[in-house]
Amino acid sequence: FEQVASLKQDYQQRIAAAAPADKERILNEAVGALKKAVNDQGLSVEEYDSILEVAQNDPDVREKIRQRIRASIQ
């Protein structure tokens, strides 16, 4: 989750600063990088999206994910 969030932030900044002619190319590059980051963790994009959806709708799951993220940082 952290890697995806970091990539999203980086690409959002790059797209915002890009010339209009470059925005679509950078967006396509971002989609590829995000897919690779998810796949490198052993998940499909669909699985990742499902996890996010459950976390958004279930506070207990959301908290468990936050705890794991905090533990991985330490």
MMTF fields as JSON, N, C-alpha, C and O atoms, coordinates in Angstrom:
{
  "mmtfVersion": "1.0.0",
  "mmtfProducer": "UNKNOWN",
  "numBonds": 295,
  "numAtoms": 296,
  "numGroups": 74,
  "numChains": 1,
  "numModels": 1,
  "chainsPerModel": [1],
  "groupsPerChain": [74],
  "chainIdList": ["A"],
  "bondAtomList": [4, 2, 8, 6, 12, 10, 16, 14, 20, 18, 24, 22, 28, 26, 32, 30, 36, 34, 40, 38, 44, 42, 48, 46, 52, 50, 56, 54, 60, 58, 64, 62, 68, 66, 72, 70, 76, 74, 80, 78, 84, 82, 88, 86, 92, 90, 96, 94, 100, 98, 104, 102, 108, 106, 112, 110, 116, 114, 120, 118, 124, 122, 128, 126, 132, 130, 136, 134, 140, 138, 144, 142, 148, 146, 152, 150, 156, 154, 160, 158, 164, 162, 168, 166, 172, 170, 176, 174, 180, 178, 184, 182, 188, 186, 192, 190, 196, 194, 200, 198, 204, 202, 208, 206, 212, 210, 216, 214, 220, 218, 224, 222, 228, 226, 232, 230, 236, 234, 240, 238, 244, 242, 248, 246, 252, 250, 256, 254, 260, 258, 264, 262, 268, 266, 272, 270, 276, 274, 280, 278, 284, 282, 288, 286, 292, 290],
  "bondOrderList": [1, 1, 1, 1, 1, 1, 1, 1, 1, 1, 1, 1, 1, 1, 1, 1, 1, 1, 1, 1, 1, 1, 1, 1, 1, 1, 1, 1, 1, 1, 1, 1, 1, 1, 1, 1, 1, 1, 1, 1, 1, 1, 1, 1, 1, 1, 1, 1, 1, 1, 1, 1, 1, 1, 1, 1, 1, 1, 1, 1, 1, 1, 1, 1, 1, 1, 1, 1, 1, 1, 1, 1, 1],
  "groupList": [{"groupName": "PHE", "atomNameList": ["N", "CA", "C", "O"], "elementList": ["N", "C", "C", "O"], "formalChargeList": [0, 0, 0, 0], "bondAtomList": [1, 0, 2, 1, 3, 2], "bondOrderList": [1, 1, 2], "singleLetterCode": "F", "chemCompType": "L-PEPTIDE LINKING"}, {"groupName": "GLU", "atomNameList": ["N", "CA", "C", "O"], "elementList": ["N", "C", "C", "O"], "formalChargeList": [0, 0, 0, 0], "bondAtomList": [1, 0, 2, 1, 3, 2], "bondOrderList": [1, 1, 2], "singleLetterCode": "E", "chemCompType": "L-PEPTIDE LINKING"}, {"groupName": "GLN", "atomNameList": ["N", "CA", "C", "O"], "elementList": ["N", "C", "C", "O"], "formalChargeList": [0, 0, 0, 0], "bondAtomList": [1, 0, 2, 1, 3, 2], "bondOrderList": [1, 1, 2], "singleLetterCode": "Q", "chemCompType": "L-PEPTIDE LINKING"}, {"groupName": "VAL", "atomNameList": ["N", "CA", "C", "O"], "elementList": ["N", "C", "C", "O"], "formalChargeList": [0, 0, 0, 0], "bondAtomList": [1, 0, 2, 1, 3, 2], "bondOrderList": [1, 1, 2], "singleLetterCode": "V", "chemCompType": "L-PEPTIDE LINKING"}, {"groupName": "ALA", "atomNameList": ["N", "CA", "C", "O"], "elementList": ["N", "C", "C", "O"], "formalChargeList": [0, 0, 0, 0], "bondAtomList": [1, 0, 2, 1, 3, 2], "bondOrderList": [1, 1, 2], "singleLetterCode": "A", "chemCompType": "L-PEPTIDE LINKING"}, {"groupName": "SER", "atomNameList": ["N", "CA", "C", "O"], "elementList": ["N", "C", "C", "O"], "formalChargeList": [0, 0, 0, 0], "bondAtomList": [1, 0, 2, 1, 3, 2], "bondOrderList": [1, 1, 2], "singleLetterCode": "S", "chemCompType": "L-PEPTIDE LINKING"}, {"groupName": "LEU", "atomNameList": ["N", "CA", "C", "O"], "elementList": ["N", "C", "C", "O"], "formalChargeList": [0, 0, 0, 0], "bondAtomList": [1, 0, 2, 1, 3, 2], "bondOrderList": [1, 1, 2], "singleLetterCode": "L", "chemCompType": "L-PEPTIDE LINKING"}, {"groupName": "LYS", "atomNameList": ["N", "CA", "C", "O"], "elementList": ["N", "C", "C", "O"], "formalChargeList": [0, 0, 0, 0], "bondAtomList": [1, 0, 2, 1, 3, 2], "bondOrderList": [1, 1, 2], "singleLetterCode": "K", "chemCompType": "L-PEPTIDE LINKING"}, {"groupName": "ASP", "atomNameList": ["N", "CA", "C", "O"], "elementList": ["N", "C", "C", "O"], "formalChargeList": [0, 0, 0, 0], "bondAtomList": [1, 0, 2, 1, 3, 2], "bondOrderList": [1, 1, 2], "singleLetterCode": "D", "chemCompType": "L-PEPTIDE LINKING"}, {"groupName": "TYR", "atomNameList": ["N", "CA", "C", "O"], "elementList": ["N", "C", "C", "O"], "formalChargeList": [0, 0, 0, 0], "bondAtomList": [1, 0, 2, 1, 3, 2], "bondOrderList": [1, 1, 2], "singleLetterCode": "Y", "chemCompType": "L-PEPTIDE LINKING"}, {"groupName": "ARG", "atomNameList": ["N", "CA", "C", "O"], "elementList": ["N", "C", "C", "O"], "formalChargeList": [0, 0, 0, 0], "bondAtomList": [1, 0, 2, 1, 3, 2], "bondOrderList": [1, 1, 2], "singleLetterCode": "R", "chemCompType": "L-PEPTIDE LINKING"}, {"groupName": "ILE", "atomNameList": ["N", "CA", "C", "O"], "elementList": ["N", "C", "C", "O"], "formalChargeList": [0, 0, 0, 0], "bondAtomList": [1, 0, 2, 1, 3, 2], "bondOrderList": [1, 1, 2], "singleLetterCode": "I", "chemCompType": "L-PEPTIDE LINKING"}, {"groupName": "PRO", "atomNameList": ["N", "CA", "C", "O"], "elementList": ["N", "C", "C", "O"], "formalChargeList": [0, 0, 0, 0], "bondAtomList": [1, 0, 2, 1, 3, 2], "bondOrderList": [1, 1, 2], "singleLetterCode": "P", "chemCompType": "L-PEPTIDE LINKING"}, {"groupName": "ASN", "atomNameList": ["N", "CA", "C", "O"], "elementList": ["N", "C", "C", "O"], "formalChargeList": [0, 0, 0, 0], "bondAtomList": [1, 0, 2, 1, 3, 2], "bondOrderList": [1, 1, 2], "singleLetterCode": "N", "chemCompType": "L-PEPTIDE LINKING"}, {"groupName": "GLY", "atomNameList": ["N", "CA", "C", "O"], "elementList": ["N", "C", "C", "O"], "formalChargeList": [0, 0, 0, 0], "bondAtomList": [1, 0, 2, 1, 3, 2], "bondOrderList": [1, 1, 2], "singleLetterCode": "G", "chemCompType": "PEPTIDE LINKING"}],
  "groupTypeList": [0, 1, 2, 3, 4, 5, 6, 7, 2, 8, 9, 2, 2, 10, 11, 4, 4, 4, 4, 12, 4, 8, 7, 1, 10, 11, 6, 13, 1, 4, 3, 14, 4, 6, 7, 7, 4, 3, 13, 8, 2, 14, 6, 5, 3, 1, 1, 9, 8, 5, 11, 6, 1, 3, 4, 2, 13, 8, 12, 8, 3, 10, 1, 7, 11, 10, 2, 10, 11, 10, 4, 5, 11, 2],
  "groupIdList": [1, 2, 3, 4, 5, 6, 7, 8, 9, 10, 11, 12, 13, 14, 15, 16, 17, 18, 19, 20, 21, 22, 23, 24, 25, 26, 27, 28, 29, 30, 31, 32, 33, 34, 35, 36, 37, 38, 39, 40, 41, 42, 43, 44, 45, 46, 47, 48, 49, 50, 51, 52, 53, 54, 55, 56, 57, 58, 59, 60, 61, 62, 63, 64, 65, 66, 67, 68, 69, 70, 71, 72, 73, 74],
  "secStructList": [7, 2, 2, 2, 2, 2, 2, 2, 2, 2, 2, 2, 2, 2, 2, 2, 2, 1, 7, 2, 2, 2, 2, 2, 2, 2, 2, 2, 2, 2, 2, 2, 2, 2, 2, 2, 2, 2, 2, 2, 6, 6, 7, 7, 2, 2, 2, 2, 2, 2, 2, 2, 2, 2, 2, 2, 2, 7, 2, 2, 2, 2, 2, 2, 2, 2, 2, 2, 2, 2, 2, 2, 2, 7],
  "xCoordList": [0.823, 0.0, 0.865, 0.567, 1.936, 2.81, 3.478, 3.581, 3.929, 4.598, 3.63, 3.994, 2.409, 1.404, 1.088, 1.001, 0.918, 0.62, 1.76, 1.519, 2.98, 4.136, 4.189, 4.445, 3.948, 3.934, 2.828, 3.043, 1.651, 0.534, 0.883, 0.63, 1.458, 1.818, 2.864, 2.759, 3.866, 4.922, 4.343, 4.648, 3.518, 2.963, 1.954, 1.86, 1.205, 0.293, 1.075, 0.66, 2.202, 3.042, 3.633, 3.694, 4.066, 4.651, 3.617, 3.914, 2.4, 1.336, 0.973, 0.782, 0.878, 0.521, 1.554, 1.203, 2.824, 3.897, 4.188, 4.946, 3.602, 3.922, 3.225, 2.19, 3.831, 3.198, 1.964, 1.949, 0.94, -0.285, -0.042, -0.718, 0.898, 1.178, 1.784, 1.719, 2.369, 3.032, 2.141, 2.481, 1.026, 0.208, -0.306, -0.263, -0.783, -1.317, -0.221, -0.44, 0.945, 2.075, 2.458, 2.695, 2.518, 2.88, 1.792, 2.093, 0.531, -0.567, -0.471, -0.65, -0.193, -0.03, 1.155, 1.089, 2.229, 3.404, 3.035, 3.473, 2.233, 1.804, 0.966, 1.157, 0.045, -0.797, 0.073, -0.144, 1.048, 1.948, 2.762, 2.923, 3.27, 4.078, 3.234, 3.7, 1.999, 1.117, 0.749, 0.738, 0.449, 0.14, 1.335, 1.179, 2.528, 3.738, 3.95, 4.293, 3.753, 3.933, 2.975, 3.359, 1.747, 0.754, 1.133, 1.142, 1.446, 1.811, 3.079, 3.191, 4.037, 5.276, 5.023, 5.854, 3.884, 3.527, 2.701, 2.226, 2.536, 1.823, 0.317, -0.419, -0.148, -1.581, -1.917, -1.087, -3.152, -3.652, -4.237, -4.5, -4.435, -5.044, -6.45, -6.88, -7.158, -8.508, -8.485, -9.333, -7.512, -7.394, -7.087, -7.673, -6.169, -5.799, -7.023, -7.286, -7.767, -8.974, -9.997, -10.652, -10.138, -11.081, -10.68, -11.529, -9.402, -8.905, -9.205, -9.664, -8.946, -9.22, -10.705, -11.079, -11.543, -12.99, -13.46, -14.247, -12.979, -13.35, -12.845, -13.568, -11.617, -11.041, -11.828, -11.979, -12.327, -13.102, -14.434, -14.954, -14.976, -16.308, -16.312, -17.357, -15.165, -15.108, -14.009, -12.824, -14.394, -13.396, -12.43, -11.269, -12.885, -12.0, -10.895, -9.732, -11.258, -10.264, -9.31, -8.098, -9.851, -9.028, -7.996, -6.836, -8.398, -7.471, -6.408, -5.247, -6.792, -5.812, -4.755, -3.57, -5.191, -4.239, -3.305, -2.097, -3.85, -3.012, -1.981, -0.828, -2.394, -1.469, -0.341, 0.816, -0.667, 0.376, 1.34, 2.547, 0.798, 1.651, 2.588, 3.783, 2.037, 2.879, 3.961, 5.106, 3.601, 4.568, 5.664, 6.825, 5.308, 6.31, 7.271, 8.403, 6.811, 7.661, 8.692, 9.826, 8.306, 9.195, 10.207, 11.031],
  "yCoordList": [-1.194, 0.0, 1.255, 2.23, 1.216, 2.386, 2.667, 3.82, 1.621, 1.797, 2.368, 3.259, 1.862, 2.366, 3.827, 4.651, 4.148, 5.53, 6.462, 7.568, 6.021, 6.835, 7.045, 8.154, 5.981, 6.096, 7.041, 7.878, 6.893, 7.763, 9.228, 10.078, 9.512, 10.9, 11.415, 12.538, 10.594, 10.996, 11.284, 12.312, 10.387, 10.583, 11.724, 12.411, 11.943, 13.087, 14.393, 15.31, 14.465, 15.659, 15.815, 16.918, 14.692, 14.74, 15.158, 15.941, 14.632, 14.983, 16.458, 17.156, 16.925, 18.329, 19.276, 20.351, 18.883, 19.751, 19.564, 20.34, 18.555, 18.224, 19.149, 19.753, 19.227, 19.938, 19.143, 17.917, 19.824, 19.115, 17.945, 16.92, 18.083, 17.017, 15.781, 14.69, 15.927, 14.809, 14.119, 13.035, 14.722, 14.208, 12.787, 11.949, 12.509, 11.175, 10.118, 9.028, 10.43, 9.49, 9.189, 8.035, 10.223, 10.043, 9.26, 8.426, 9.521, 8.781, 7.295, 6.446, 6.977, 5.574, 4.933, 3.773, 5.681, 5.199, 4.927, 3.934, 5.807, 5.648, 4.388, 3.642, 4.148, 2.956, 1.701, 0.774, 1.673, 0.528, 0.343, -0.781, 1.425, 1.351, 0.896, 0.111, 1.38, 0.98, -0.496, -1.21, -0.955, -2.378, -3.243, -4.266, -2.817, -3.577, -3.615, -4.664, -2.496, -2.451, -3.404, -4.08, -3.461, -4.369, -5.814, -6.656, -6.106, -7.465, -7.949, -9.131, -7.047, -7.418, -7.866, -8.553, -7.481, -7.904, -9.195, -9.643, -9.787, -11.055, -10.901, -11.862, -9.721, -9.467, -9.088, -8.55, -9.38, -8.832, -7.458, -7.14, -6.662, -5.352, -5.515, -4.723, -6.541, -6.803, -7.138, -6.665, -7.954, -8.289, -7.037, -6.82, -6.222, -4.977, -4.078, -3.548, -3.912, -3.077, -3.629, -2.863, -4.949, -5.57, -5.306, -5.018, -5.402, -5.132, -3.687, -3.419, -2.76, -1.353, -1.109, -0.344, -1.757, -1.582, -2.096, -1.437, -3.268, -3.813, -2.895, -2.622, -2.42, -1.54, -0.235, 0.298, 0.279, 1.513, 1.302, 2.215, 0.103, -0.167, -0.844, -0.922, -1.33, -2.068, -1.47, -1.671, -0.741, -0.102, -1.092, -0.753, -2.305, -3.298, -3.72, -3.821, -3.964, -4.346, -3.186, -3.382, -1.986, -0.795, -0.649, -0.337, -0.869, -0.757, -1.859, -1.606, -3.064, -4.153, -3.836, -4.109, -3.264, -2.881, -1.791, -1.85, -0.809, 0.259, -0.303, 0.126, -1.264, -1.867, -2.585, -2.489, -3.302, -4.009, -3.036, -3.271, -1.959, -0.951, -0.34, -0.187, 0.016, 0.58, -0.403, -0.011, -1.678, -2.702, -2.865, -3.077, -2.767, -2.931, -1.745, -1.88, -0.587, 0.613, 0.52, 0.971, -0.063, -0.119, -1.174, -1.35],
  "zCoordList": [0.0, 0.0, 0.0, -0.69, 0.781, 0.853, -0.485, -0.902, -1.151, -2.434, -3.466, -4.234, -3.487, -4.423, -4.113, -5.024, -2.842, -2.456, -2.864, -3.347, -2.672, -3.041, -4.557, -5.028, -5.31, -6.766, -7.238, -8.114, -6.647, -7.036, -6.805, -7.658, -5.658, -5.342, -6.327, -6.821, -6.607, -7.534, -8.917, -9.52, -9.411, -10.747, -10.793, -11.81, -9.734, -9.71, -9.839, -10.548, -9.152, -9.238, -10.639, -11.182, -11.213, -12.561, -13.596, -14.497, -13.464, -14.406, -14.257, -15.253, -13.034, -12.793, -13.394, -13.881, -13.362, -13.852, -15.341, -15.923, -15.955, -17.342, -18.33, -18.047, -19.478, -20.592, -21.018, -20.902, -21.504, -21.906, -22.858, -22.76, -23.763, -24.724, -24.062, -24.63, -22.88, -22.203, -21.164, -20.689, -20.812, -19.709, -19.966, -19.065, -21.157, -21.44, -21.373, -20.844, -21.902, -21.855, -20.405, -20.049, -19.575, -18.164, -17.44, -16.586, -17.772, -17.161, -17.506, -16.632, -18.754, -19.151, -18.442, -18.035, -18.296, -17.561, -16.098, -15.518, -15.513, -14.121, -13.95, -12.99, -14.869, -14.789, -14.816, -14.035, -15.706, -15.782, -14.512, -14.037, -13.963, -12.739, -11.555, -10.728, -11.468, -10.368, -10.479, -9.476, -11.685, -11.884, -11.48, -10.813, -11.894, -11.556, -10.046, -9.502, -9.365, -7.91, -7.207, -6.253, -7.667, -7.076, -7.384, -6.486, -8.64, -9.038, -8.343, -8.019, -8.11, -7.424, -5.985, -5.391, -5.43, -4.07, -4.078, -3.034, -5.265, -5.367, -5.475, -5.25, -5.811, -5.94, -7.371, -8.103, -7.753, -9.009, -8.69, -7.53, -9.711, -9.509, -8.935, -8.097, -9.389, -8.887, -7.396, -6.639, -6.974, -5.552, -4.73, -3.669, -5.23, -4.549, -4.398, -3.318, -5.492, -5.452, -4.466, -3.759, -4.414, -3.477, -2.036, -1.193, -1.757, -0.404, -0.017, 1.093, -0.934, -0.651, -0.413, 0.476, -1.203, -1.047, 0.307, 0.987, 0.697, 2.005, 3.113, 4.071, 2.99, 4.011, 4.13, 5.229, 3.017, 3.062, 3.774, 4.416, 3.657, 4.195, 5.559, 6.205, 6.005, 7.267, 8.15, 7.884, 9.193, 10.061, 10.713, 10.939, 11.018, 11.636, 10.678, 11.067, 9.439, 8.43, 8.193, 8.104, 8.09, 7.882, 8.995, 8.724, 10.228, 11.358, 11.321, 11.64, 10.94, 10.837, 9.781, 9.976, 8.671, 7.626, 8.144, 7.915, 8.833, 9.398, 10.373, 10.374, 11.205, 12.155, 11.441, 11.85, 10.378, 9.625, 8.948, 8.9, 8.436, 7.811, 8.829, 8.573, 10.003, 11.064, 11.49, 11.715, 11.6, 12.008, 10.964, 11.313, 9.692, 8.642, 8.567, 8.102, 9.027, 9.037, 10.144, 9.982, 11.27, 12.435, 12.307, 13.204]
}
